[in-house]
Amino acid sequence: MTNKIRIHLADDHLVLIDGLTNLLSTVSEFEIVGSSSNGLNIFDEVTANNAHILVLDLSMPEKDGIEVLKEFHQKGYPCKVIILSSYDDLKIIKEVMNLGASGYLTKKCAGENIIEAIEFVNQGEEYFCNSVREKIFNTFTENNPKLNKTFITENSVLTSRELEIVTLISLEYSGKEISEQLFISTNTVETHRKNIMKKLQTKNTIGLVKYAIKNNLIKS
């Protein structure tokens, strides 16, 4: 029998807790082990329930999500945290990722993306909902004159994230720069690079640049 992913939900709106519980309970690999309606005792409750994943609202009463994250960060408890927020402010996203969060979802997209987010984060990857990921990418590249902002990617063999990575590599950003600006680890960048090269059947960066130019990701 496969070990289940143990999930703790933290939000001060019981309607959202109930909705997420009902949705996540449809996945046989998931187990909801607890929930919190304020931030004061989240750390103790998560550790008592031995949760693997904490889905955490930033706007919690008594102790907000940032303070909860700091507590986990300081005490070093190995629970992966996915942030829920009503906002997509990049300063907040950077702060929570620096404090050890593994994912960030706006509440508008939570129902659509939460299952995928938990699966990705459980595998050690960072996860952002599409609107957040696109905002991060666009902010990073908005002043680069070689970026083609009108490319069409519906038929690409690459995922949206892989298209972003191959674009940035082709624009000569280093792995460290990509990691820092997209709020993902250097290991994640390298994993994406290897997967992209395998999919495109190329052995070097020149092949990636040729793909980016051919598919109008960047201007030649």
Salt bridges, closest charged atoms under 4 A:
ASP11 OD1 - HIS13 ND1 3.28
ASP11 OD2 - LYS107 NZ 3.13
ASP12 OD1 - HIS13 ND1 3.12
GLU31 OE1 - ARG6 NH1 3.61
ASP57 OD2 - LYS107 NZ 3.21
GLU67 OE2 - LYS70 NZ 3.56
GLU71 OE1 - LYS63 NZ 2.99
GLU71 OE2 - LYS75 NZ 2.88
ASP88 OD1 - LYS135 NZ 3.21
GLU162 OE1 - LYS199 NZ 2.79
GLU164 OE2 - ARG133 NE 2.91
GLU164 OE1 - ARG161 NH1 2.88
GLU190 OE2 - ARG193 NH2 2.53
